[in-house]
Amino acid sequence: MALFKKRAAGKPGEWFYCLEHKKVEEGPECPAKDRFGPYPTRQEAQRAMETAAERNLQWETDPKWHDRNDGRPGEEGA
């Protein structure tokens, strides 16, 4: 018996952005390793790369991750 069932089609209203094909999909068409989502709307899925870039910038500029002298996250002062 399979531990996880492979879902052939996504739920209506679930939107994904395929990183390999650089396109928006309704329901998961491509493997999970190649997509971002699900998103509630097509427009949000279209902005997937912009959203990822914004989140990366927030994370990179978060002072909690840059409080060591050697540039690694963790305890203060090293």
ABEGO torsion letter per residue (X at the ends): XBABBBBABBBBGBBBBBAAAGBBBBEBABBAAABBOBBABAAAAAAAAAAAAAAAAAAAABAAAAABAAGBBEBBEX
